[in-house]
Amino acid sequence: MEHTTGNYPLQDEDEIDLRELIGTLLENKWLIILITIIAFVIGIVKVTLETPIYQADAMLQVESSQSMMIDPFAEGMGIGGNTPVQAEMEIIKSRMIMGATVTSLNLEIVAEAKYFPVIGAAMARRFEAGNKDMLAAPWLGFSDYAWGGEIIQVDTLDMPASWIDIPITLIAGKNGQFKLFDMDEQFVTDGEVGKPVSITVDGGDTALRIFVSILKARPGTHFIVLKQSQVSAMEDLIESFSVAEKGRDIGILSFTMLSASPSRAMQTLNEVANIYVRMNVEKKSAEAQKTLEFLEKQLPTIKSQLEVATDELNEYRLKKGSVNLGIETQSILGGIVEKNTQVTLLEQKKDELRQSFTSLHPAIISIDRQINRLQKQIIQHNKKVTQLPETQQVILELSRDVQVNAELYSTMLNNLQAIKVAKSGTVGDVRVIDYAVMPTLPIKPKKSLIVAVATILGLIMAIALVFIRKAMHHGIEDPDIIEKQLNVPVYATILHSEKQLQLNKQLNKNKTYIGPPVVLVLESEDDMAIESLRSLRTTLHFAFLEAKNNIIMITGPSPGVGKSFVSTNLAIVLARAGKKVLLIDADLRRGLINKALGVSRENGLSELISNVIKPSEAIHTIDSANIDFIPTGAIPPNPSELLLHEHFGILLEDLGKKYDHIIIDSPPILAVTDACIIGRMASATLMVIRSGQHPLRELQQSVKRLKQNDVNIKGCVFNDVHLVASGYGYGKYFYQYDYQK
């Protein structure tokens, strides 16, 4: 969408110009490539320096099983020994298992070599990969550090409480000797590999004990020795350990362990699995022992009750004589005995469970319900008993007591024997399916992924930086804006020239160059920048039709805009059109046109104005360019005052009669006042503006200063336009049109 201001169409600010975006990227391609390469190198360095991490894994099965107690009445009560898999996973990660593993493997003891900062560990790994059983030589004399091949193993380490979690230093000596230094680098004691060391520290109150079983290192190599607290060691282990269920409700658990040492990962994981299995078996054995103790306590009581009931029945039979029970009475007796036996067994089971659970536990509630149901059945049998003769009732009650106690005694005795047999062959609910094996390849860092991500991030950051710079840069890149805002026409748009950059580099290598001219129009006259200057030549032809003289001043708002480039090449372009041209370098502070034309600075404008030399002595004829040239001469201490001298005006007036055009290269407008002094003597002033370098306010100030000093600014030259980034107005329409040979 476009709107117009006056006669000039302007692009809507909210509209995205894809061609301009692409041009911006192409213009900054080397910056983008550089940042991307740096990011790529950083990725390579990261994966090289990062410690490889290995993963070991093991697999266990958690089986569903009932409690070890053989109890026919436990069925349907929810009293079984089933433990949810999630609960088992929490048990495995508990301090009970982790703490036992730390103690078993001495994981609270940390002993490792001291490597050179940042790169030392990586260099040691690289050395060890190709040099087994060897020690690396120290780099650059840093013999205190380990450089590869060093080994230390500390089997025993006891420290005062105040030293826990604080590293101390062990320095290897000759022939297995070593020295210990505390956290303040104070000497503590000597020691020898394979011999325990025990001394008192902290005033003789506490002991330091250490046993180093293996030490392989150059004499003078430093090692870090640390005794962690039990809690710290467990936290480190838990952080690197994980357990998860494979699948769902299948009872298979997968253990994984991460470590920089593959052997440590395998060893630790297998130890966790073994400790967990052992504790599970011990738990089952403890349950059986608890049941045995309960039964052994109850059996004497039941036996005593059986003996008493038997004696009472025998006495009654002797007293009343032999009494036979009828078939109906025997049926009632069998039902009563069965129900009372079940109630008694349930009561015993309830007493056993109440040692571990409250009365609100589901298992106890289930038993209470069964007891209530059996008691209701017993009441029904008791009603039938009341209908029997008195003798039959007494015999039935006594026979009931005998048979109930006999049944209970027999059942409990059988359970006791069965549990003793089961306890002797206790097997846990879990078993190891796969033990961990030593991993051979690290899982971290993922080298290709890290390098790819780093490269992509670098590319993204580079592109973002380019657009941020562009957003923060307020330089004018559209000549239409100059014409609208400054009300000054743009006479020419000069394209960026790579050839000119090469010429600049050539000149910068030699500070005092004297020789053939190094000018773009002479080196590459078909360059598109020169074609733009030819267009400027045509424009100036019509602009000078009513000029007061033939003097053209070329200036710029600030240094580095290319005014000397325009002045030199424009002079030669005019000369090739058949004009007699004089080029004057009036930048009496930094003028360097003489270097591009291959002549010396001496005997130039400053000497002419001072009447030290004659014009013929100052004018250099550049034959290859077909122009005359006056250099700056000796750099004066007061350039502005020198240019204000009346001799300068007289000199220009005399020279103007001999030449068709006089082109004067002047200093920047905003830097010094020289341009304003020279501009009043010229009939036309051209202000060179470099694309993307000047904010609008700077250009407005430059034009304002020229006009305040009555300088006739004819127009602007928009210089160094990058074709790939020219997304404005007519700036995007440039074509190469050479002669066809």
N, C-alpha and C positions, 0 to 999 in steps of 0.2 A: 504494500500500500504506500502511496506517495502523496505528499502535499507540496505546495509550492510557496516560495517566498519571492515576490517580485517575478523575475523571469527565470529563476533557477530552481529546478526540481531538487528536493531534498528527500533522502530516504528516511522512512519512519525509524525512530530510534529503537523501537521495540522489535524491529524486523531483523532476523538473523541472516547475515550474508555468509553463506557457506563458502563461497569463493574466497572471501577475506579471511575466514578462519583457516582454511587450507593454506592460504598464502602466508599467514602468520606462522604456521607450523613449519612450512618450507624455509621461511626466512631464518628461523631459529633451529634449523635441523641439527646443526653441530652441537648446540647446547643440549638438545634433547638426547642426541647420541652419546654425548659425554656423560650426562647424568645417568643414563641407562647403563652404560658400561661400568660406571662407578658402583651402581646398585648391584650389577652382576658380580663384580669383584667382591663386594661386601658379602654377597650370598656365598661365594666360593670360600671366602675366609671364614665365615661362620660355620659352614659344614666341616671345614678342616679343623677348626679349633674346638668345636663342640665335642664333649665326651660322648662316645657311643654308649647307648643303653641297650642291654640285652634283656630278653624276656624268656623265662622258663615257665612251663605250665604242667599241671598234674590234674588227674581226674579221680573223683571219689564217688562211691554210690552210697546213698543213705537208704537203708531198707526199712520197710514198715514191719514192725514186730511187736508182739505183746510183751508184757512184763515177764521177767524171768520166772516169776512165781507161777507154779502150776495150780491154777484155780479154776475149777469148772464153773464156779458161780460168778466169775468175772465177766462172762460173756453177756453182752447186752447192757453192761453197766457203764461203759465208757471209761473203764479203769485201765485200759491197755497202756503199753509203754510207747505209743506212737508220738513222735515229736515232729512238728511241722518243719519242712525244709528251710523256711525262712528263719525259724528259731535256731536251727543248726548252723546256718550261715552267721548269725549273730554270735553264737558260741565260739565259732572258729575265729572270729575277729576280736574276741574278748581278751582282756588282759590276762586271763587265766592261761589261754593257749599261747598268746604272744609273749607273755612274761616267761613261760617255761622255755619257749624257743630261744629267747634272748639269753637266758641263763645257760641253756645247753650248749649254744654255739659261741658264747662269750661275745655277743654282738655289742655289748656295752664298751668293749675295748676297740678303739680306733687307732690304727697305726698306719701311716702312709708317708710316702716320700714328699719332700718339699720341692716343688717345681718352680722354674722361672715364671714370673707373672705372664699371663695371657697365653704365651706360645709354648711354654715349657712342657706341659702335659701332652700337647699334640705332637711335639717333636719326640718325646719319649715313646709314645705309641708307635710313631712311624719307625723309630729305630728298632723297637722290640719286634715289629712285624717281620723284619728281615734278618735279625741278628739274635738268634736264640743263645742263651747262656753267656752273653757278653755284656760288658758295661760300656756305655757311650762315654766318649771323652767330653769334658766340659767345654762349653762355648765361651769364647772371649774371656777365659780365666775365671768364670763364675763357678768355682768348684764347690761352693756351698750347696748348690742346687743339684737335684737329680736330673739326669738327661736321658735315662733309658737303661733298662736292665736291672734296676735296684729292686730288692725284695726284702721285706721285713715281716716277721710274725711274732706277736707278743701273746703268749698263752696265759699269763697271769699279770694282773695289774690292780693293785690295791692302793688307794690314795686317801689322804685326809679329806674330810667332808668339804673343807674349804677349797680343795683343788678339783672337785668334781665339775665336769663340763668346762674345764679350763685347759687348753692345750699346753703341753710342755715340749721341750725340744730334746731330741736324742741325736747325738753326733757320732757317726761311725768312726772308729779308729782302725788301727792295724791289727791283724791276726785275731779278729772277732771281738776286739775291745770296743767299748763305747762309753760315752759320757752323757749324763743327764743334766739338763738345765731347767730351772723352774720358769714360770710365766714372766718373771722379771729378768730373765736371762742370767740368773745367778747359778753358779755351779752347785749341783746337789750331790752327785756321787758318780763313781766309776762302776763299770760292770763288764761282764763277759758273756758272750753267747753260750747258752747251754747251762749256765749257772744262775741260780736264783739270787736276787739282790734284795736285802731287807735292811732298811735304816729307819731311824726315828727323825721326824721333822716337827716343825712348829713347837720348838722348845722341848722336845722329847715326849710329848703327849700322844702323838699318833705315829703310825708306821707307814712307810712307803715300801711296797713290795712289788717287784717286777721280775718277770722271767721271759727273756727273749730267746726263742728257740731257733729262729733263722734270721740272719742278717747278711745280706749280700750288697755291698756298696763300696765305692771308693772311699778312702780315708778322708774325712772332712765333710762328707755328705750329710745334710740335715734331714731329719725325719720329724714329723709331727705325731706326738703320742697323746691320746685323750681318753679319759675314763668318763663315759657318759653316765648319767643317772639312769636308773631302771626305767623311769617314766620317759625320759628323752629317747632312750634306745627303742622302747616299745612304740613310741610315736613315729619314729623313723621307719620302723618295720611295717607298721600299719599303713603308713603313707605309700609305701612301695608295694604292698600286698593287696590283692583283691580276690574276691570269691563271688561266683555267680552261678545260678542254676542254668544248666543247658536244657533248653526246651521248657516245658511246663508240666509240673506234677509228674515228673518221671524219676525224681530222686537222684539225679546225676548232678554233681557239683564240679565246677571247673575252678582250679586255683591258678593264679598267675602271680609272678614275682618279677619286679623290675630291678635291675642292678647294673652298675658299670662293670661288674665282674661276673662273667658267665658262670664260673664255678660257684661263686657265692650265691647267685640266684638259684642254681640247682640244689645246692646243699641246704639252703634255708627253706626252700619250698618242701623238700622231702622231709625235713625235720618237723615242719608244721603238720604235715600229713600224719607222720608217725605218732607225734604227741597227741593229736586229736583222736586217732584210732585207739591208742593206749588208754586215754582218759575215758573214752566211751566204754571200753571193756571193763575198766575199773568201776565205772558207774553201774553197769549191769551186775557185776559181782557184788557190789555194795547192796543193791536191792535184794539180791538173793540172800545175803547174810542177814539182812534185817528181817526178812520173812522167816528164816531159820530160827533166829533168836525168839521171835514171837511164838512160833509153834513149840519150841522146846520149853518155853515158859508155860504154855497152856496145857501141854500133854499131862503133866503130873496132876493137875487139877481135875481134868476129865477122867483120868484113871482112878483117882480117889472117889469121885462121884459115882463111877461105875461099880466100884467095889462096895460102896455103901448101899447103892440101889439093889445090888445082887443079894447082899446079906438080908436086907429087909424083905425081899421077895421070898427068900428061902425060909426065913423065920415064919412068915405068914402061912406059907404052904404047910410047914410042920404043925403049926397051930390048928389050921383048918382041915388039914388032910389034903390029899391030892384032889385038885380042882382042875377040870378040863374046860377050856374056853370053846364056845361054840364057833361055828363057821362065821356067823355074823359078827360075833365079838372080835374074832381074830382079824376080820376085815377092817373093823373100826380101829383096832389096835395098830394095824399096819399103816393106815392113813394118818393116825395121830403121830406115830413114830417118824414117819417120813417128813411130815410138816414141821414137827418140833426140831428135828435134826437140821432141816434147812434154815429154820429161824435161828438156831444156835450158831450155825456156821456163818450166817449173815451178820449176826451180832458180833462175832469175833472179827470178821472182815471189817466191819464198821469201826471197831475199836482200833484196829491196825491203821486204817485210813485216817482216823482222827489224830494220830500222832503227826501227820503231815499236812492235813487240810482242816478247814473249819467245817462247821455243820452245814454251811450253805454251799459246799462244793457239790457239783452235779453228781459225782459218784456216790456221795453219802446220801443225797436226796433220793437217788435211784434205789439204794439199799433200803431206806426207810419205807419207800412205797412197796417194795417186795415183801418186807416184813409185815406191813399192815395187811396186805392181801393174804399172806399165809395165816396170820392170826385170825382173820375172819373165817378161813376154812377150818382152823382148829376149833373155833367156837361152835361151828356147825357139828363137828364130830363130838364135842363135849355134850351137846344137847342129846345126841343119841346115847351117850354113855349114861346119862341120868335116867334113862328109861330101862336100864338093865338092873337085875337084882343086885343087892348090896355087895354080896360076896364077889360077884362078877366085876362090879365097879372097882373094888379094892385091888383085885388081882390085875385088872386091866391097867390101873394107874401105876402099880408097882412094876408090871411088865413093860409099860411104856418107858419109865425112867431107865430101866435096865437096857432096853433096846436102843433108846436115843443116845445114851452115853456110850454104849458099845459101838454104835454107828459113827458117832463123832470121833471116838478114839481110833477106830479103824481108818476113817477117812484122813484124819490129821497125821496119823502115823505113815500112811502111804504117801501123803504130800511131803512129809519130812524127808523120806527116803528119796523121792523124786527130785526134790530141790537140791539135796546133797549131790546127787549124780549130775544135775544140770550145772551146779556151781563149779564142779571140778572141770567142766569143759565149756566154761563161759565164752561166748562169742558175741562181739558187739554188733550194733545195728549198722555200722559203716565198714566199708572195705575199700582199699586203694585199688583202683582199676589200672591207672597208668601213673607210674612214678615220673618225676621230672627228669629230663635228660639235659645235658649241657648244650645250650644254644650256640650255634656257630656264626650266625649273622645278626648284627644289631637291628633293632626295630626303629631306633632313633639315632641320629637325625635322618629324616627322609631327604637325602641329598638332592635328588633331582627336583623334588617338589619345592624345597626351600630355595634353590637357585632360581627355579621358574617363577616362584612368587616374588622373590626379591627383584628379579628383572622386570616383571610386570609392574610391581609397585614403583620401581624407579622410573619406568616409562610414564606411568600415570602422574607421578610427582613432577616429572620434567614438563609434561604437557600442562599440568596445573600451574607450574611456576611461570611458564611462558605466558599463559593467559592472565595470570595475576600481574605480571610485569606490564603486560599490555593495558590491563585495566587501570593500573596505577600511573601509567605513563600518559601524560597529557599533551604530548607533542602533536602538532598539526600534521596530518598525513593526507589531507585533501586540499588541493589548491583552490577548489571552489570556495572553501571557507575563507581563505585569504582574500579573495576578490569580494566576497560579501561583507566580511567583517571589517576589513581594512580599506575597502574601496580603492584598491590598487590592483591593476591588471597583472596577471601572471603571464610574462612574455614567453617563457619556455619551461618545459618539464624535462629535466635531464635524467636519464636512466642511470642506475648503478652500473659501474663498469668493473668487472673482475680484473681486466687488464690494467686498469689504473692502480688497483691494489698491488699488483705485481711490480709496477713501476715505482710505487712508493717504497716498497720493501727494498728495491734495488738502490734507491737513493739513500735510504736510512742506513745502509751498510757503510756508506762512505760520507763522513761529515763534511769533507772538503772536496767534493767532486768537481773536477774540471775536465770537460771533454764534450763529446757530441750531446746535443739536447736529448733529454729523456722526457718527452711530452707525448701524450696519448695520440694527438692528431697526427704526429709524425710516425708513431709506432703502429697504429691501427686506425687508419682513416675511415674504415667502414664500420667502426664501432658505433653502436646505436646512440651512445652519449654524444659523439661528434655530430651525428645527424641531427640531434636536438639543438646543438649549437648552430648548425647551418640554418635551422628554422629561426633561431634567435637573430642571426645575421639578417635574414629577410625582414623580420619585424623591425629591427633597428633602422633599416634603410628607409622605411616609411616614417618612423618616428623622428628622424633627423631632417625631414624636409623643411621644417620651420625652426630649426634649432639655432641658438645664438652663436654656438661654436661647435667644434667637432670633438669635444672632450667628453669621455664617458668614465664616470667613477663607478667602480665595483666594490661593494662593501658587504657587510653581513652583520646580523645582530650580535653574534658572539664568535669566539674562535672556533676553528674546526668545521666550518660550514662548507668549505671548498671554493672560496672566493678567488684564491690564487689559481686554482685549477681552471675556473671559468675564465679568468682574465687572460691567462696564457693561451689556452686553446682557442678562445674567441678571437684574440689578436691574430693568430695564425690563420684561422678560418677566414677572417676579413681580408688578410693579405692574399690568400689564395683566390679571392674574388677580384683581384686586380687593384686592391687598395694599398696605399702606402701607410703603414701602421707603425706607431711608436708605442711601446709598452713600458710603463713606468712603475717600478715597485716603490710605492710611497709608504709602505708599512715600515717606518723607521725604528720599529722595536723588534719585530720578528720576521721581517721579510726574507723569504727564501726562494724567490723566483729565479734568482741568479743560479742557484744550484740545479734546478730543473733544466735551465738553458745551458749549463756547463761553463759559466763564466765566473770570474771572481767578484766579490762584493765591493772591493775598493774602487775609489774614483767614481762616485755615483751621485745620487740626488743631494745628499747632505753637503757634499763639497760644491756642487753647482750652486745651491742656494747661498752658500757662504762665499761664493766668488773665488774659491780656491783654484778651481780648474775651469776650463772652457767647455761648452756643450760638446764640441767635437771629441774631447778627451773622455767624456762620460758616456757617450753613446756607443753601444756595442752592436755591431751588425751581425745578426744571426742568419747566416747564409742559407742553411737548410730549412729555416722557417720563413725566410724572406721578410723578416721584421727587424726593426731597431729596438734596442732595449737599454733602459737606464736602471741600473741596480740601486739599492738603497745607499750605497756608500758606507762610510764609517757610521756606526750607531751613535747618534748624538745623545748628550745627557738631557736635552730639552726638546724633544721632537715637536711638540705642539707650538712652542715659541718659534722654532725654526720655520715651520710651515706658515706661520702668520707673517713672516717677513715679506716685504713687498717684492723682493727679488723672485720669490716663487711665482707670484702672479705674472710678473713680467716674463719670466722664463716660459710659462705655459702659453702666454700670448704669442711669443716669438716662435715657439715650436709648433703651434697650431697652424701657422702659415705654411709650414713645410710638409705637413702630413695630412692625409685624408681623415685619419682617426687617431686620437690619442687615448689610450686605455690606461687608467690609473688604478692600481690595486691599493686600497686603503685599509687601515686597521678597522676592527669591529666598532660598530656604532656605540654600543652600551659599555664598551671597555674604556675608551678614551675619546677625546673630542676631535681627534685628527680628521675623522671622516666628515664631520660637519664643516671644518675649515676648507677641506679640499672640495667638498660637494658644492660649495657656493661658487666655485670657479668653473664647474662643469655644467654643460647644457643638459645632461641626462645622468641620472644615478640609478644604478640597478642594485637591488638588495638581494643577495643570494641567501636562500633559506634552505636548510637541509631537512629533508623529509623525516618527520617523527621526532625531531630534536627540540623544537621550540614550542612552548605553550603560547596560547593566543595572547596572553597579557604581555609577554616579552616582545612579540611582534608589534603589538599596538604601541608599546613604549618606544620601540625603535623608530617607527613611522612618525610618531609624535615628536621625537627629538629632531629628526631631519626637517620636518616642516617648521618647527620653531626656529630653526636656523636658516630658513629660506632656501633649503636644498630641494631642488626639483627632482623628486623621486618619480621616475617614469614607470617603473614596474618592478616585478620580482622575478627571480629565476628560482624555480623549485628544483633543487638538486638532490642527487643520490636516491632516486625513486627505485625501490625494488619491484621489478615487474611482477614477481609472483605474489606480492602482497598488495598490489595496486588495485584495490577494489572500489575505487571512487571514479565518478564521472568519466571524463575522456581519458583519464589516466590508465584505464584498462585496455585502451585500444592502441597498441603499438605493433608494428609489423616490420619484419626485415625484408628489404626489397633491393637485392643486389643485382649487378649486371650478370647476365647469363653468358658463360664463356663457351 
